[in-house]
Amino acid sequence: MNTVVRKFTEVPVVSSENDVIKAILSRHSVSPKRVVAPGPDADQILELMSVAAAAPDHGKLRPWRFINFPQNSRGQLADVFAAALLERMPDASAEALSRARDKASRAPVVLGLVLHLDHEIGIPHVDDQLVSGGAALQNVLLGAHAMGFGARALSGQAVRTTAFRTALNIAGDEIFLCFIAIGTPTSAPRRNARPAPETLLTQWTG
Ligand SMILES: Cc1cc2nc3c(=O)[nH]c(=O)nc-3n(C[C@H](O)[C@H](O)[C@H](O)COP(=O)(O)O)c2cc1C
């Protein structure tokens, strides 16, 4: 059995001359606390959907969809976060409810990613469908980064509650995977260390 060495490089290596590889290597998540307006405009959001649509998609099922939460919907989204917290914690304090509500206004652009996985179809297997959603997510994160924005995927506890799923019309066979918060970064990037590449690869020798 191979022992995986959990070795992380201190500083991400951005050594390539290739623009696509440079963009991938320099991408990092930016907390919604560290972004301000402007976020992507309507055309840029559509461009991000084109980028999502370039994700690998076995069987052309497109087993995912995105929801945009425009600014004028954020008050209602705040109500949904409060209801979701009360469902999980009926005795939640006023302060906790206020913090839950604040999540709705955490970035200029907030998208949601919903998966609808077909467990019956067999081929493509549900794993393939799940990975397609992950690839669409990564494409959007990368696309936002390439446009000069900061973005972060965030799920949290609320998204699994009945209050949340009902308010957002998430069907029984759908999974609300995460929000994607996007805006203009206010501070220098905080880059996470990345795994050393050699620790990610083993050689199959038969
Ligand atoms: C689907 C998904 C949901 C996530 N949800 C959360 C979350 O709720 N809270 C959080 O702190 N990080 C969450 N993360 C992790 C961050 O988005 C981010 O990937 C992580 O902090 C690593 O940063 P990096 O992208 O710069 O490597 C989530 C990641 C994914 C892929």
Ligand as a Chemical Component Dictionary entry (heavy atoms), coordinates in Angstrom:
data_LIG
# 
_chem_comp.id                   LIG 
_chem_comp.type                 NON-POLYMER 
_chem_comp.pdbx_formal_charge   0 
_chem_comp.three_letter_code    LIG 
# 
loop_
_chem_comp_atom.comp_id 
_chem_comp_atom.atom_id 
_chem_comp_atom.alt_atom_id 
_chem_comp_atom.type_symbol 
_chem_comp_atom.charge 
_chem_comp_atom.model_Cartn_x 
_chem_comp_atom.model_Cartn_y 
_chem_comp_atom.model_Cartn_z 
_chem_comp_atom.pdbx_ordinal 
LIG C1  C1  C 0 -18.649 22.623 -2.646 1  
LIG C2  C2  C 0 -17.791 23.368 -1.669 2  
LIG C3  C3  C 0 -18.358 23.951 -0.549 3  
LIG C4  C4  C 0 -17.583 24.647 0.378  4  
LIG N1  N1  N 0 -18.157 25.202 1.485  5  
LIG C5  C5  C 0 -17.400 25.880 2.375  6  
LIG C6  C6  C 0 -17.985 26.476 3.529  7  
LIG O1  O1  O 0 -19.193 26.396 3.757  8  
LIG N2  N2  N 0 -17.165 27.114 4.400  9  
LIG C7  C7  C 0 -15.829 27.212 4.172  10 
LIG O2  O2  O 0 -15.129 27.813 4.987  11 
LIG N3  N3  N 0 -15.240 26.674 3.077  12 
LIG C8  C8  C 0 -15.998 26.015 2.182  13 
LIG N4  N4  N 0 -15.417 25.448 1.071  14 
LIG C9  C9  C 0 -13.967 25.597 0.873  15 
LIG C10 C10 C 0 -13.584 26.942 0.249  16 
LIG O3  O3  O 0 -14.468 27.300 -0.795 17 
LIG C11 C11 C 0 -12.165 26.876 -0.342 18 
LIG O4  O4  O 0 -12.110 25.958 -1.385 19 
LIG C12 C12 C 0 -11.132 26.497 0.680  20 
LIG O5  O5  O 0 -11.138 27.476 1.691  21 
LIG C13 C13 C 0 -9.738  26.373 0.074  22 
LIG O6  O6  O 0 -9.343  27.571 -0.504 23 
LIG P1  P1  P 0 -8.619  27.573 -1.925 24 
LIG O7  O7  O 0 -9.733  27.403 -2.932 25 
LIG O8  O8  O 0 -7.925  28.894 -2.016 26 
LIG O9  O9  O 0 -7.664  26.435 -1.931 27 
LIG C14 C14 C 0 -16.187 24.761 0.147  28 
LIG C15 C15 C 0 -15.616 24.189 -1.006 29 
LIG C16 C16 C 0 -16.390 23.509 -1.899 30 
LIG C17 C17 C 0 -15.745 22.910 -3.123 31 
# 
loop_
_chem_comp_bond.comp_id 
_chem_comp_bond.atom_id_1 
_chem_comp_bond.atom_id_2 
_chem_comp_bond.value_order 
_chem_comp_bond.pdbx_ordinal 
LIG C1  C2  SING 1  
LIG C2  C3  SING 2  
LIG C2  C16 DOUB 3  
LIG C3  C4  DOUB 4  
LIG C4  N1  SING 5  
LIG C4  C14 SING 6  
LIG N1  C5  DOUB 7  
LIG C5  C6  SING 8  
LIG C5  C8  SING 9  
LIG C6  O1  DOUB 10 
LIG C6  N2  SING 11 
LIG N2  C7  SING 12 
LIG C7  O2  DOUB 13 
LIG C7  N3  SING 14 
LIG N3  C8  DOUB 15 
LIG C8  N4  SING 16 
LIG N4  C9  SING 17 
LIG N4  C14 SING 18 
LIG C9  C10 SING 19 
LIG C10 O3  SING 20 
LIG C10 C11 SING 21 
LIG C11 O4  SING 22 
LIG C11 C12 SING 23 
LIG C12 O5  SING 24 
LIG C12 C13 SING 25 
LIG C13 O6  SING 26 
LIG O6  P1  SING 27 
LIG P1  O7  DOUB 28 
LIG P1  O8  SING 29 
LIG P1  O9  SING 30 
LIG C14 C15 DOUB 31 
LIG C15 C16 SING 32 
LIG C16 C17 SING 33 
# 
